[in-house]
């Protein structure tokens, strides 16, 4: 689907009503993760910072929300045949967990550079893993062959209305939790790769709090969604990133998420690996949570000052916590 095919942010099967339906569907299956705050962090950045700790979600990332929502919309025959996903790791784990919850087989296509913890976790949930070389192979083609051979259903990582709606439940929870605290957010920052999380969260939060300042955060030099927004068409990264923020290093922006994000006044920010490591250390020190580099991107934008949020109420998503031990040691040593 091209961005031009879905004007004014309209994507068939997606919207605030679909997000509310996803929330009802997922009730009892996923964790209502906490919205954390630290006065010490607030003082450091000069703002009230509310961090949605999706690193504490089932499988250690928000991804299970979208995967399970998409899976629960399939008919019984499709569930029995099983599902396929391609992923750098977190979506794969979400699909693997969703498949186990629904009692259906799953195959996860992963780059051979994916962190060991993410590969092992997919296998723990009972999924078969198929590794490919991102330098010489296309993940969609690898998945397509499996689909043709086994008659399975693809669960995309982001460019799917059901997945986007499931991720949007993160935004619904943030809105509820902020209201419970008596707070109205001024700014929202969301880590972005293909855009499934960003499109879902911004849809939910802008419905709850019109007039928000909306930011997406990507790795420096690999800001495919920001470039897509500027160009008005889907853009790809020039090459595999090879950096620490593997969770945000997918090759291409999603057409449906792009169509949604074009509906909002979105500012694209970028952070470096070193800034992500500093943010991981801050999350440990101030919030007592483990966050992976890609999951810390939005916090990095705030801590580094790249996001101008002084004197505001700012919400952001710590989207994942599946980090290799040696990388986490680097974050704590900085």
N, C-alpha and C positions, 0 to 999 in steps of 0.2 A: 504494500500500500504506500503510495506516495503521499507526502505532506499535502500536496495540492488537492488530493482526493478527499481530504477531511478538513474543510475550512472551518475557521472560527472555533477551533479546539474540539469539534465534535467527532468522536470516535464511536462507531456503532458498538453497543455492548458495554460501553464504559461511561462512567459519570458518577455523580454523587450518589444516585440511587443504587447503582451497582456496587459501590463501596459499602453502603449500608447493608445490602443483601449479603455481601461477602462477610461482613462482621457477624451477621446472624449465623451464617453457614459455619464459620470458624469457631464460634463460641464453644468452649470446653475442649478445644483441640490445640489452641496456641496459648502462649503466656501473655497476659496483660503486663508488659514490661514496665518498670518504674520510670518516672520522669524525675531525674536526679538534679540536685542543685548543691553547690558548695559556696558558702560565703567567701572562702579564700579564693576560689576561682573567680567569683564575681569581682572581688577587689582587684585581682590581677588584671582583668580586662576592662573594668569600669562599667560593667553591665550586669543585669540579672540574667544568668545563663541557665537554661533548662535543657538537660541532655536526656533524650529518650534512649534508654539502654537496651537496644535490640541485640547487643552482644550477649544479653542474658536470655534471649529467645531460644526456643527449642532448636537444636543444631548450631546454636551460637551465631545466628544471623536472622535478619528479617525475611530471608528468602522462602522459608517454609510457608509463610502466609499466602503468597501468590501461587506457589506450587500446589498447595492443598486446595485452595479455592478453585483453581483450574481443574484439578483432578476430580473434585467432587461434582463438577458439572458434566462429566463424561457419563455415558450410559454404561450399563453393566457389561455388555460385550466388549466395549473398548477397555474398560478396567481389567477384564480378565486377560485380554491380549497383552496388556502392559504398556509402559510409557518409556520414552527416550528423552534425555535432556543433554545439551552440551553446555559446559560450564567450566570456569576457572576454579570452581570449588564450592562456593557458598550456595549457588543455585542447585548444583548437583546434590549437595547434602539436603537441601530443602525438598527436592524431588524424591530423593531416596527415603527420607523420613515420611513424606506424604504417601508414597507408595506402600510403605510398611503399615501405616495407619489404615490405609484403604484395602490392604491385603492383595496388592497386585505387584507383578514383577516390574523391575526398572533397570534400564541400562543408562549409565552416565558416561558421556564422551568428554574426556578431560585432556588438557595439554600436558605433555610429559614434564613440563616445568611447574605444574601446580604444587603448592606446599604439601608435603607428605601427610600432614595432619588432615587435610581436606580429602585426600584420596582415601586414607584409612577410615575416616569417618563415614564416607559414602559406603564403603564395604561393610562397616559395622551395622549400618541400617539395613543391610541385606541386598544392596544393589550390586550389579555387575559393573565394573569399570573398564572402559576401553580408552587407552591412552593414544594420543596422536602428537605429531611434531608440528607446532604452529608455523615453523619456518618453511615447511614444504607441503603441508596438508591443510585443507580447509575443513573446519569443524562441522559445518553444515553438510558438506558432502559425505563426511564420515558417518554422520547421523542419518543422512538420507539412505545410505546403503543398508543400514540396520533396519530402518523403517520398512524398506522394500522387502527385505529378507524375512522379517519376523511379523509383519503386520501390526506393528505397534503404533502408538500415537505420540507425536512430538509435543512436549511441554516447553515452549520457548522461554528463555531467561527473562525477557522484558517486553517484547513486541507482541503482546497478546492482551486483549481486554480483560480476561479473567485473572491473569497474573497481575496486571496493573491495579485492578480493583482490590485484589487481596493485599497488595502492598499498601494501598490507600488506607487500610485499617490502622496502620501506624499513625496516620494523620488524625483519624477519628479519635484514637486514644489520647493523643497529645492534646487535642481540643478539650476533651473531657477532663483530663488531669490539670490542664492550665486553669480551667474554670473552677475546679475544686480548690485550687490555690488562690482563687480570686484575681488571676492575672490575665491580661490581654496581651498576647505577643505583638511586637512591632515588626520583627524580622524572623524569617525562617531560612535555614541553610540545610541543604540536603546533598549528601554525597551522590555523585552521578556517574554512571557508566552508560548503559543502554538507555536509561531513563525511566524504567518501570517504577522504581521507588519514588523518584522525584515527581513524576506525573501524578502518581496516586496521592502522595503526601500533600503536594501543593493544591490539588483539587479539593481534598478534604479540609485543609486549613483555610484556604481562601473562601470556602463556603461558610466556615465558622467565624472567620475574622476578616471581613473584606478590608482591603487597603493595606495588606501586608507587603513588606519588602521581601521579594523572593530571590534567593540565591541558589545556584548549583555550584558544587565544588568538584574539580577534576584534577588529575595529576598534571603538573607543569609539562608542557610540550605534547600532551595527549588529551587535549580538551575538545574532543570530537563533537560533544553536544553543544558547547558554546559556539563552535564554528558552524554547526548545523543551523543553530538559531540565527546566526548572522547571515548565512547564505540562503536560508529559507528552503533548504533541501538536506537530505541525509548525507553526512560526511563520515569518513573513516579515519582512523589513526594511520599515520604514514608507515608504521612498522610496529611489531610487538614491542612493548615498552621495556621489558627487562628490569623494571624498577620494583620497588617494594610494594607499591599499591596495586597488586595483582587483581584485587577485587574490582578495581575500576578500569582495568586495562583491556576490556573487550575491544574487538577490532572496529565496531561500527555502532553508530547511534541508532535507536529504534525509530521507525517511521511514525508509529502511533504515539509513542511518548513525545516525539518532537511536535506532532500536531497539537497535543494537549499543552505542552510547554509554551508554544507560540501564542497561546491564548492569554498568557500572563506576561507581565513585564519582568522578565527573568534576567538577572545579572550573573554572568559566568565568572567564577574565580578559580584560580589554580594554586596549588601548593606543591612544594618539593618533598622528596623523601625525608630529608632532614627535618623539615617542619612537621611532617607527620610523626616522626619519631619523638620529637619534643612534645607533641600533643598526646601521644601514647603515654609518655611519662607523666604528663599533667593529669590524665584520666586516672592513672594509678595513684598518684599522690593525693588528688583532691576528691575524686569520686569513688576510689577503691574498686575500679572495674578494669578488666583486661580488654583492650581494643586493638584490633589489627591495623596495619598502616592505612589501608583503604577506608576502613571504618572510622578512622580518626581524622579524615580529610577536613570535614566541616569544623571540627574542634580546632584543627590546625589553622584554618582561616581566621578563626576568632582569636586564638592565642597569639598568632603572628601579627595581628593587626591588619591583615589584608581585608577583613570585613570590618567596616566602620560601624560598630554597634554600641559605642559609648552612650551611657545613660538610657539604654533601651532594655526591653525584655526580649530576649532572643531565644529561639528554640532551634535545636539541631538534633540530628539522629546519629548516634554511635552505632553504625549499621552492622558491624560484625566484630567478633572477637577470636577468630580462628587464626592464630599467629604461631609461626614456628618459634620454638624456645630461643634459638640463637638471635633471631630478630628482636624478640622481646627483651632479651638481655641488653642489646644495643640501646633500646629505648630507655631502659632504666638506668643505664650507665651515663647517658647524655645529661 
